[in-house]
Amino acid sequence: MNQQITISNDAQSQTVETIQVWLVAQFAERLEIDPEDIDTCEPFDNYGLNSAETMILLTKLERWLGRKLNPTLIFNYPTIAELAQRLAEETSVSK
């Protein structure tokens, strides 16, 4: 299934859901699988994310959110659900 996912990059509108959708789309693209096959509670390690790919993902995420992120976030919040929750909390605090 090839579907287009359009997500606003307005930092003011980033909710847990929009961040999760963005992360799921990134993983699905990288793994060449349907986004519906991505489990947001599955640890990143189970998707074979190596350190180089982690940094690429972090860089894309920084660009999309429009702010710098601490590289340890991906290790401290090792699932899509946890990372999205943390990033949404940071976004709401910075408003």
Phi and psi restraints in degrees (range 20) as a CNS / XPLOR table:
assign (resid 1 and name C) (resid 2 and name N)
       (resid 2 and name CA) (resid 2 and name C) 1.0 -114.0 20.0 2
assign (resid 2 and name N) (resid 2 and name CA)
       (resid 2 and name C) (resid 3 and name N) 1.0 104.6 20.0 2
assign (resid 2 and name C) (resid 3 and name N)
       (resid 3 and name CA) (resid 3 and name C) 1.0 -120.5 20.0 2
assign (resid 3 and name N) (resid 3 and name CA)
       (resid 3 and name C) (resid 4 and name N) 1.0 146.5 20.0 2
assign (resid 3 and name C) (resid 4 and name N)
       (resid 4 and name CA) (resid 4 and name C) 1.0 -84.9 20.0 2
assign (resid 4 and name N) (resid 4 and name CA)
       (resid 4 and name C) (resid 5 and name N) 1.0 132.1 20.0 2
assign (resid 4 and name C) (resid 5 and name N)
       (resid 5 and name CA) (resid 5 and name C) 1.0 -117.5 20.0 2
assign (resid 5 and name N) (resid 5 and name CA)
       (resid 5 and name C) (resid 6 and name N) 1.0 119.0 20.0 2
assign (resid 5 and name C) (resid 6 and name N)
       (resid 6 and name CA) (resid 6 and name C) 1.0 -111.9 20.0 2
assign (resid 6 and name N) (resid 6 and name CA)
       (resid 6 and name C) (resid 7 and name N) 1.0 123.5 20.0 2
assign (resid 6 and name C) (resid 7 and name N)
       (resid 7 and name CA) (resid 7 and name C) 1.0 -129.7 20.0 2
assign (resid 7 and name N) (resid 7 and name CA)
       (resid 7 and name C) (resid 8 and name N) 1.0 131.0 20.0 2
assign (resid 7 and name C) (resid 8 and name N)
       (resid 8 and name CA) (resid 8 and name C) 1.0 -59.6 20.0 2
assign (resid 8 and name N) (resid 8 and name CA)
       (resid 8 and name C) (resid 9 and name N) 1.0 141.9 20.0 2
assign (resid 8 and name C) (resid 9 and name N)
       (resid 9 and name CA) (resid 9 and name C) 1.0 -104.8 20.0 2
assign (resid 9 and name N) (resid 9 and name CA)
       (resid 9 and name C) (resid 10 and name N) 1.0 20.6 20.0 2
assign (resid 9 and name C) (resid 10 and name N)
       (resid 10 and name CA) (resid 10 and name C) 1.0 -74.9 20.0 2
assign (resid 10 and name N) (resid 10 and name CA)
       (resid 10 and name C) (resid 11 and name N) 1.0 112.1 20.0 2
assign (resid 10 and name C) (resid 11 and name N)
       (resid 11 and name CA) (resid 11 and name C) 1.0 -57.1 20.0 2
assign (resid 11 and name N) (resid 11 and name CA)
       (resid 11 and name C) (resid 12 and name N) 1.0 -27.1 20.0 2
assign (resid 11 and name C) (resid 12 and name N)
       (resid 12 and name CA) (resid 12 and name C) 1.0 -70.0 20.0 2
assign (resid 12 and name N) (resid 12 and name CA)
       (resid 12 and name C) (resid 13 and name N) 1.0 -20.9 20.0 2
assign (resid 12 and name C) (resid 13 and name N)
       (resid 13 and name CA) (resid 13 and name C) 1.0 -103.8 20.0 2
assign (resid 13 and name N) (resid 13 and name CA)
       (resid 13 and name C) (resid 14 and name N) 1.0 9.7 20.0 2
assign (resid 13 and name C) (resid 14 and name N)
       (resid 14 and name CA) (resid 14 and name C) 1.0 -80.1 20.0 2
assign (resid 14 and name N) (resid 14 and name CA)
       (resid 14 and name C) (resid 15 and name N) 1.0 111.7 20.0 2
assign (resid 14 and name C) (resid 15 and name N)
       (resid 15 and name CA) (resid 15 and name C) 1.0 -105.9 20.0 2
assign (resid 15 and name N) (resid 15 and name CA)
       (resid 15 and name C) (resid 16 and name N) 1.0 172.3 20.0 2
assign (resid 15 and name C) (resid 16 and name N)
       (resid 16 and name CA) (resid 16 and name C) 1.0 -53.8 20.0 2
assign (resid 16 and name N) (resid 16 and name CA)
       (resid 16 and name C) (resid 17 and name N) 1.0 -45.2 20.0 2
assign (resid 16 and name C) (resid 17 and name N)
       (resid 17 and name CA) (resid 17 and name C) 1.0 -62.7 20.0 2
assign (resid 17 and name N) (resid 17 and name CA)
       (resid 17 and name C) (resid 18 and name N) 1.0 -47.0 20.0 2
assign (resid 17 and name C) (resid 18 and name N)
       (resid 18 and name CA) (resid 18 and name C) 1.0 -66.6 20.0 2
assign (resid 18 and name N) (resid 18 and name CA)
       (resid 18 and name C) (resid 19 and name N) 1.0 -35.5 20.0 2
assign (resid 18 and name C) (resid 19 and name N)
       (resid 19 and name CA) (resid 19 and name C) 1.0 -67.9 20.0 2
assign (resid 19 and name N) (resid 19 and name CA)
       (resid 19 and name C) (resid 20 and name N) 1.0 -42.5 20.0 2
assign (resid 19 and name C) (resid 20 and name N)
       (resid 20 and name CA) (resid 20 and name C) 1.0 -61.4 20.0 2
assign (resid 20 and name N) (resid 20 and name CA)
       (resid 20 and name C) (resid 21 and name N) 1.0 -44.3 20.0 2
assign (resid 20 and name C) (resid 21 and name N)
       (resid 21 and name CA) (resid 21 and name C) 1.0 -60.1 20.0 2
assign (resid 21 and name N) (resid 21 and name CA)
       (resid 21 and name C) (resid 22 and name N) 1.0 -42.7 20.0 2
assign (resid 21 and name C) (resid 22 and name N)
       (resid 22 and name CA) (resid 22 and name C) 1.0 -62.8 20.0 2
assign (resid 22 and name N) (resid 22 and name CA)
       (resid 22 and name C) (resid 23 and name N) 1.0 -47.2 20.0 2
assign (resid 22 and name C) (resid 23 and name N)
       (resid 23 and name CA) (resid 23 and name C) 1.0 -63.8 20.0 2
assign (resid 23 and name N) (resid 23 and name CA)
       (resid 23 and name C) (resid 24 and name N) 1.0 -42.7 20.0 2
assign (resid 23 and name C) (resid 24 and name N)
       (resid 24 and name CA) (resid 24 and name C) 1.0 -59.7 20.0 2
assign (resid 24 and name N) (resid 24 and name CA)
       (resid 24 and name C) (resid 25 and name N) 1.0 -43.3 20.0 2
assign (resid 24 and name C) (resid 25 and name N)
       (resid 25 and name CA) (resid 25 and name C) 1.0 -61.5 20.0 2
assign (resid 25 and name N) (resid 25 and name CA)
       (resid 25 and name C) (resid 26 and name N) 1.0 -40.4 20.0 2
assign (resid 25 and name C) (resid 26 and name N)
       (resid 26 and name CA) (resid 26 and name C) 1.0 -63.9 20.0 2
assign (resid 26 and name N) (resid 26 and name CA)
       (resid 26 and name C) (resid 27 and name N) 1.0 -45.8 20.0 2
assign (resid 26 and name C) (resid 27 and name N)
       (resid 27 and name CA) (resid 27 and name C) 1.0 -65.9 20.0 2
assign (resid 27 and name N) (resid 27 and name CA)
       (resid 27 and name C) (resid 28 and name N) 1.0 -42.9 20.0 2
assign (resid 27 and name C) (resid 28 and name N)
       (resid 28 and name CA) (resid 28 and name C) 1.0 -61.7 20.0 2
assign (resid 28 and name N) (resid 28 and name CA)
       (resid 28 and name C) (resid 29 and name N) 1.0 -41.9 20.0 2
assign (resid 28 and name C) (resid 29 and name N)
       (resid 29 and name CA) (resid 29 and name C) 1.0 -62.9 20.0 2
assign (resid 29 and name N) (resid 29 and name CA)
       (resid 29 and name C) (resid 30 and name N) 1.0 -47.2 20.0 2
assign (resid 29 and name C) (resid 30 and name N)
       (resid 30 and name CA) (resid 30 and name C) 1.0 -62.7 20.0 2
assign (resid 30 and name N) (resid 30 and name CA)
       (resid 30 and name C) (resid 31 and name N) 1.0 -41.6 20.0 2
assign (resid 30 and name C) (resid 31 and name N)
       (resid 31 and name CA) (resid 31 and name C) 1.0 -88.3 20.0 2
assign (resid 31 and name N) (resid 31 and name CA)
       (resid 31 and name C) (resid 32 and name N) 1.0 -7.0 20.0 2
assign (resid 31 and name C) (resid 32 and name N)
       (resid 32 and name CA) (resid 32 and name C) 1.0 56.1 20.0 2
assign (resid 32 and name N) (resid 32 and name CA)
       (resid 32 and name C) (resid 33 and name N) 1.0 48.8 20.0 2
assign (resid 32 and name C) (resid 33 and name N)
       (resid 33 and name CA) (resid 33 and name C) 1.0 -131.9 20.0 2
assign (resid 33 and name N) (resid 33 and name CA)
       (resid 33 and name C) (resid 34 and name N) 1.0 168.2 20.0 2
assign (resid 33 and name C) (resid 34 and name N)
       (resid 34 and name CA) (resid 34 and name C) 1.0 -68.1 20.0 2
assign (resid 34 and name N) (resid 34 and name CA)
       (resid 34 and name C) (resid 35 and name N) 1.0 135.7 20.0 2
assign (resid 34 and name C) (resid 35 and name N)
       (resid 35 and name CA) (resid 35 and name C) 1.0 -54.3 20.0 2
assign (resid 35 and name N) (resid 35 and name CA)
       (resid 35 and name C) (resid 36 and name N) 1.0 -29.9 20.0 2
assign (resid 35 and name C) (resid 36 and name N)
       (resid 36 and name CA) (resid 36 and name C) 1.0 -65.9 20.0 2
assign (resid 36 and name N) (resid 36 and name CA)
       (resid 36 and name C) (resid 37 and name N) 1.0 -17.2 20.0 2
assign (resid 36 and name C) (resid 37 and name N)
       (resid 37 and name CA) (resid 37 and name C) 1.0 -87.8 20.0 2
assign (resid 37 and name N) (resid 37 and name CA)
       (resid 37 and name C) (resid 38 and name N) 1.0 -0.3 20.0 2
assign (resid 37 and name C) (resid 38 and name N)
       (resid 38 and name CA) (resid 38 and name C) 1.0 -91.3 20.0 2
assign (resid 38 and name N) (resid 38 and name CA)
       (resid 38 and name C) (resid 39 and name N) 1.0 126.4 20.0 2
assign (resid 38 and name C) (resid 39 and name N)
       (resid 39 and name CA) (resid 39 and name C) 1.0 -95.8 20.0 2
assign (resid 39 and name N) (resid 39 and name CA)
       (resid 39 and name C) (resid 40 and name N) 1.0 117.0 20.0 2
assign (resid 39 and name C) (resid 40 and name N)
       (resid 40 and name CA) (resid 40 and name C) 1.0 -69.5 20.0 2
assign (resid 40 and name N) (resid 40 and name CA)
       (resid 40 and name C) (resid 41 and name N) 1.0 -12.0 20.0 2
assign (resid 40 and name C) (resid 41 and name N)
       (resid 41 and name CA) (resid 41 and name C) 1.0 -100.4 20.0 2
assign (resid 41 and name N) (resid 41 and name CA)
       (resid 41 and name C) (resid 42 and name N) 1.0 1.2 20.0 2
assign (resid 41 and name C) (resid 42 and name N)
       (resid 42 and name CA) (resid 42 and name C) 1.0 -81.4 20.0 2
assign (resid 42 and name N) (resid 42 and name CA)
       (resid 42 and name C) (resid 43 and name N) 1.0 131.7 20.0 2
assign (resid 42 and name C) (resid 43 and name N)
       (resid 43 and name CA) (resid 43 and name C) 1.0 -59.8 20.0 2
assign (resid 43 and name N) (resid 43 and name CA)
       (resid 43 and name C) (resid 44 and name N) 1.0 144.0 20.0 2
assign (resid 43 and name C) (resid 44 and name N)
       (resid 44 and name CA) (resid 44 and name C) 1.0 -53.3 20.0 2
assign (resid 44 and name N) (resid 44 and name CA)
       (resid 44 and name C) (resid 45 and name N) 1.0 -38.4 20.0 2
assign (resid 44 and name C) (resid 45 and name N)
       (resid 45 and name CA) (resid 45 and name C) 1.0 -55.9 20.0 2
assign (resid 45 and name N) (resid 45 and name CA)
       (resid 45 and name C) (resid 46 and name N) 1.0 -34.5 20.0 2
assign (resid 45 and name C) (resid 46 and name N)
       (resid 46 and name CA) (resid 46 and name C) 1.0 -69.4 20.0 2
assign (resid 46 and name N) (resid 46 and name CA)
       (resid 46 and name C) (resid 47 and name N) 1.0 -13.7 20.0 2
assign (resid 46 and name C) (resid 47 and name N)
       (resid 47 and name CA) (resid 47 and name C) 1.0 -97.3 20.0 2
assign (resid 47 and name N) (resid 47 and name CA)
       (resid 47 and name C) (resid 48 and name N) 1.0 6.0 20.0 2
assign (resid 47 and name C) (resid 48 and name N)
       (resid 48 and name CA) (resid 48 and name C) 1.0 72.4 20.0 2
assign (resid 48 and name N) (resid 48 and name CA)
       (resid 48 and name C) (resid 49 and name N) 1.0 31.2 20.0 2
assign (resid 48 and name C) (resid 49 and name N)
       (resid 49 and name CA) (resid 49 and name C) 1.0 -79.5 20.0 2
assign (resid 49 and name N) (resid 49 and name CA)
       (resid 49 and name C) (resid 50 and name N) 1.0 109.5 20.0 2
assign (resid 49 and name C) (resid 50 and name N)
       (resid 50 and name CA) (resid 50 and name C) 1.0 -87.6 20.0 2
assign (resid 50 and name N) (resid 50 and name CA)
       (resid 50 and name C) (resid 51 and name N) 1.0 176.5 20.0 2
assign (resid 50 and name C) (resid 51 and name N)
       (resid 51 and name CA) (resid 51 and name C) 1.0 -62.9 20.0 2
assign (resid 51 and name N) (resid 51 and name CA)
       (resid 51 and name C) (resid 52 and name N) 1.0 -37.8 20.0 2
assign (resid 51 and name C) (resid 52 and name N)
       (resid 52 and name CA) (resid 52 and name C) 1.0 -65.7 20.0 2
assign (resid 52 and name N) (resid 52 and name CA)
       (resid 52 and name C) (resid 53 and name N) 1.0 -43.9 20.0 2
assign (resid 52 and name C) (resid 53 and name N)
       (resid 53 and name CA) (resid 53 and name C) 1.0 -67.3 20.0 2
assign (resid 53 and name N) (resid 53 and name CA)
       (resid 53 and name C) (resid 54 and name N) 1.0 -33.8 20.0 2
assign (resid 53 and name C) (resid 54 and name N)
       (resid 54 and name CA) (resid 54 and name C) 1.0 -61.4 20.0 2
assign (resid 54 and name N) (resid 54 and name CA)
       (resid 54 and name C) (resid 55 and name N) 1.0 -44.1 20.0 2
assign (resid 54 and name C) (resid 55 and name N)
       (resid 55 and name CA) (resid 55 and name C) 1.0 -68.2 20.0 2
assign (resid 55 and name N) (resid 55 and name CA)
       (resid 55 and name C) (resid 56 and name N) 1.0 -36.5 20.0 2
assign (resid 55 and name C) (resid 56 and name N)
       (resid 56 and name CA) (resid 56 and name C) 1.0 -64.0 20.0 2
assign (resid 56 and name N) (resid 56 and name CA)
       (resid 56 and name C) (resid 57 and name N) 1.0 -45.7 20.0 2
assign (resid 56 and name C) (resid 57 and name N)
       (resid 57 and name CA) (resid 57 and name C) 1.0 -60.9 20.0 2
assign (resid 57 and name N) (resid 57 and name CA)
       (resid 57 and name C) (resid 58 and name N) 1.0 -43.9 20.0 2
assign (resid 57 and name C) (resid 58 and name N)
       (resid 58 and name CA) (resid 58 and name C) 1.0 -62.0 20.0 2
assign (resid 58 and name N) (resid 58 and name CA)
       (resid 58 and name C) (resid 59 and name N) 1.0 -42.5 20.0 2
assign (resid 58 and name C) (resid 59 and name N)
       (resid 59 and name CA) (resid 59 and name C) 1.0 -62.9 20.0 2
assign (resid 59 and name N) (resid 59 and name CA)
       (resid 59 and name C) (resid 60 and name N) 1.0 -44.6 20.0 2
assign (resid 59 and name C) (resid 60 and name N)
       (resid 60 and name CA) (resid 60 and name C) 1.0 -62.3 20.0 2
assign (resid 60 and name N) (resid 60 and name CA)
       (resid 60 and name C) (resid 61 and name N) 1.0 -41.5 20.0 2
assign (resid 60 and name C) (resid 61 and name N)
       (resid 61 and name CA) (resid 61 and name C) 1.0 -64.4 20.0 2
assign (resid 61 and name N) (resid 61 and name CA)
       (resid 61 and name C) (resid 62 and name N) 1.0 -40.5 20.0 2
assign (resid 61 and name C) (resid 62 and name N)
       (resid 62 and name CA) (resid 62 and name C) 1.0 -60.8 20.0 2
assign (resid 62 and name N) (resid 62 and name CA)
       (resid 62 and name C) (resid 63 and name N) 1.0 -45.5 20.0 2
assign (resid 62 and name C) (resid 63 and name N)
       (resid 63 and name CA) (resid 63 and name C) 1.0 -62.4 20.0 2
assign (resid 63 and name N) (resid 63 and name CA)
       (resid 63 and name C) (resid 64 and name N) 1.0 -44.1 20.0 2
assign (resid 63 and name C) (resid 64 and name N)
       (resid 64 and name CA) (resid 64 and name C) 1.0 -65.1 20.0 2
assign (resid 64 and name N) (resid 64 and name CA)
       (resid 64 and name C) (resid 65 and name N) 1.0 -42.7 20.0 2
assign (resid 64 and name C) (resid 65 and name N)
       (resid 65 and name CA) (resid 65 and name C) 1.0 -80.7 20.0 2
assign (resid 65 and name N) (resid 65 and name CA)
       (resid 65 and name C) (resid 66 and name N) 1.0 -20.7 20.0 2
assign (resid 65 and name C) (resid 66 and name N)
       (resid 66 and name CA) (resid 66 and name C) 1.0 76.2 20.0 2
assign (resid 66 and name N) (resid 66 and name CA)
       (resid 66 and name C) (resid 67 and name N) 1.0 30.5 20.0 2
assign (resid 66 and name C) (resid 67 and name N)
       (resid 67 and name CA) (resid 67 and name C) 1.0 -156.7 20.0 2
assign (resid 67 and name N) (resid 67 and name CA)
       (resid 67 and name C) (resid 68 and name N) 1.0 157.9 20.0 2
assign (resid 67 and name C) (resid 68 and name N)
       (resid 68 and name CA) (resid 68 and name C) 1.0 -75.3 20.0 2
assign (resid 68 and name N) (resid 68 and name CA)
       (resid 68 and name C) (resid 69 and name N) 1.0 144.6 20.0 2
assign (resid 68 and name C) (resid 69 and name N)
       (resid 69 and name CA) (resid 69 and name C) 1.0 -123.2 20.0 2
assign (resid 69 and name N) (resid 69 and name CA)
       (resid 69 and name C) (resid 70 and name N) 1.0 147.8 20.0 2
assign (resid 69 and name C) (resid 70 and name N)
       (resid 70 and name CA) (resid 70 and name C) 1.0 -73.4 20.0 2
assign (resid 70 and name N) (resid 70 and name CA)
       (resid 70 and name C) (resid 71 and name N) 1.0 126.8 20.0 2
assign (resid 70 and name C) (resid 71 and name N)
       (resid 71 and name CA) (resid 71 and name C) 1.0 -59.0 20.0 2
assign (resid 71 and name N) (resid 71 and name CA)
       (resid 71 and name C) (resid 72 and name N) 1.0 -22.2 20.0 2
assign (resid 71 and name C) (resid 72 and name N)
       (resid 72 and name CA) (resid 72 and name C) 1.0 -74.6 20.0 2
assign (resid 72 and name N) (resid 72 and name CA)
       (resid 72 and name C) (resid 73 and name N) 1.0 -12.0 20.0 2
assign (resid 72 and name C) (resid 73 and name N)
       (resid 73 and name CA) (resid 73 and name C) 1.0 -53.9 20.0 2
assign (resid 73 and name N) (resid 73 and name CA)
       (resid 73 and name C) (resid 74 and name N) 1.0 -43.3 20.0 2
assign (resid 73 and name C) (resid 74 and name N)
       (resid 74 and name CA) (resid 74 and name C) 1.0 -66.5 20.0 2
assign (resid 74 and name N) (resid 74 and name CA)
       (resid 74 and name C) (resid 75 and name N) 1.0 -28.1 20.0 2
assign (resid 74 and name C) (resid 75 and name N)
       (resid 75 and name CA) (resid 75 and name C) 1.0 -86.1 20.0 2
assign (resid 75 and name N) (resid 75 and name CA)
       (resid 75 and name C) (resid 76 and name N) 1.0 -32.8 20.0 2
assign (resid 75 and name C) (resid 76 and name N)
       (resid 76 and name CA) (resid 76 and name C) 1.0 -78.5 20.0 2
assign (resid 76 and name N) (resid 76 and name CA)
       (resid 76 and name C) (resid 77 and name N) 1.0 -24.7 20.0 2
assign (resid 76 and name C) (resid 77 and name N)
       (resid 77 and name CA) (resid 77 and name C) 1.0 -128.1 20.0 2
assign (resid 77 and name N) (resid 77 and name CA)
       (resid 77 and name C) (resid 78 and name N) 1.0 79.6 20.0 2
assign (resid 77 and name C) (resid 78 and name N)
       (resid 78 and name CA) (resid 78 and name C) 1.0 -82.4 20.0 2
assign (resid 78 and name N) (resid 78 and name CA)
       (resid 78 and name C) (resid 79 and name N) 1.0 15.4 20.0 2
assign (resid 78 and name C) (resid 79 and name N)
       (resid 79 and name CA) (resid 79 and name C) 1.0 -131.5 20.0 2
assign (resid 79 and name N) (resid 79 and name CA)
       (resid 79 and name C) (resid 80 and name N) 1.0 161.8 20.0 2
assign (resid 79 and name C) (resid 80 and name N)
       (resid 80 and name CA) (resid 80 and name C) 1.0 -60.4 20.0 2
assign (resid 80 and name N) (resid 80 and name CA)
       (resid 80 and name C) (resid 81 and name N) 1.0 -43.4 20.0 2
assign (resid 80 and name C) (resid 81 and name N)
       (resid 81 and name CA) (resid 81 and name C) 1.0 -62.1 20.0 2
assign (resid 81 and name N) (resid 81 and name CA)
       (resid 81 and name C) (resid 82 and name N) 1.0 -46.2 20.0 2
assign (resid 81 and name C) (resid 82 and name N)
       (resid 82 and name CA) (resid 82 and name C) 1.0 -66.9 20.0 2
assign (resid 82 and name N) (resid 82 and name CA)
       (resid 82 and name C) (resid 83 and name N) 1.0 -43.6 20.0 2
assign (resid 82 and name C) (resid 83 and name N)
       (resid 83 and name CA) (resid 83 and name C) 1.0 -65.8 20.0 2
assign (resid 83 and name N) (resid 83 and name CA)
       (resid 83 and name C) (resid 84 and name N) 1.0 -43.7 20.0 2
assign (resid 83 and name C) (resid 84 and name N)
       (resid 84 and name CA) (resid 84 and name C) 1.0 -61.7 20.0 2
assign (resid 84 and name N) (resid 84 and name CA)
       (resid 84 and name C) (resid 85 and name N) 1.0 -41.4 20.0 2
assign (resid 84 and name C) (resid 85 and name N)
       (resid 85 and name CA) (resid 85 and name C) 1.0 -61.3 20.0 2
assign (resid 85 and name N) (resid 85 and name CA)
       (resid 85 and name C) (resid 86 and name N) 1.0 -46.4 20.0 2
assign (resid 85 and name C) (resid 86 and name N)
       (resid 86 and name CA) (resid 86 and name C) 1.0 -64.3 20.0 2
assign (resid 86 and name N) (resid 86 and name CA)
       (resid 86 and name C) (resid 87 and name N) 1.0 -44.9 20.0 2
assign (resid 86 and name C) (resid 87 and name N)
       (resid 87 and name CA) (resid 87 and name C) 1.0 -65.1 20.0 2
assign (resid 87 and name N) (resid 87 and name CA)
       (resid 87 and name C) (resid 88 and name N) 1.0 -38.1 20.0 2
assign (resid 87 and name C) (resid 88 and name N)
       (resid 88 and name CA) (resid 88 and name C) 1.0 -66.0 20.0 2
assign (resid 88 and name N) (resid 88 and name CA)
       (resid 88 and name C) (resid 89 and name N) 1.0 -38.3 20.0 2
assign (resid 88 and name C) (resid 89 and name N)
       (resid 89 and name CA) (resid 89 and name C) 1.0 -62.7 20.0 2
assign (resid 89 and name N) (resid 89 and name CA)
       (resid 89 and name C) (resid 90 and name N) 1.0 -44.0 20.0 2
assign (resid 89 and name C) (resid 90 and name N)
       (resid 90 and name CA) (resid 90 and name C) 1.0 -63.2 20.0 2
assign (resid 90 and name N) (resid 90 and name CA)
       (resid 90 and name C) (resid 91 and name N) 1.0 -38.7 20.0 2
assign (resid 90 and name C) (resid 91 and name N)
       (resid 91 and name CA) (resid 91 and name C) 1.0 -65.3 20.0 2
assign (resid 91 and name N) (resid 91 and name CA)
       (resid 91 and name C) (resid 92 and name N) 1.0 -42.7 20.0 2
assign (resid 91 and name C) (resid 92 and name N)
       (resid 92 and name CA) (resid 92 and name C) 1.0 -69.4 20.0 2
assign (resid 92 and name N) (resid 92 and name CA)
       (resid 92 and name C) (resid 93 and name N) 1.0 -31.3 20.0 2
assign (resid 92 and name C) (resid 93 and name N)
       (resid 93 and name CA) (resid 93 and name C) 1.0 -71.0 20.0 2
assign (resid 93 and name N) (resid 93 and name CA)
       (resid 93 and name C) (resid 94 and name N) 1.0 -35.5 20.0 2
assign (resid 93 and name C) (resid 94 and name N)
       (resid 94 and name CA) (resid 94 and name C) 1.0 -81.3 20.0 2
assign (resid 94 and name N) (resid 94 and name CA)
       (resid 94 and name C) (resid 95 and name N) 1.0 -5.2 20.0 2
